[in-house]
């Protein structure tokens, strides 16, 4: 049995009359800051029943962020990733993470 026909969206539409598709604009490049000028924030989320600790927002180059993330993950013995300026760590690691980042020169919002 056939499941049906695909929907034809071109019925009655003409893109030649001044209509155009919007292209995804890349976000502007972030400014790179020294660790002393960062004001980091901690957040906790639950994903699939597990706790994830978010810290950020980091304004550093991606290579530097990956290097920092790798050293922090080995120190904390947990997994994590770097997405859109935020570092995500598996588990509730805020108490152990804060002194490590202060040692690297980062500051926090009160």
Buried (B, 14 or more C-beta within 10 A) or exposed (E): EEEEEEEEEEEEEEEEEEEEEEEEEEEEEEEEEEBEEBEBEBEEEEEEEEEBBBBBBBBBEEEEBEEBBEEBBEBBEBEBEBEEEBBBBBBBBBEBBBEBBEEEEBEEEE
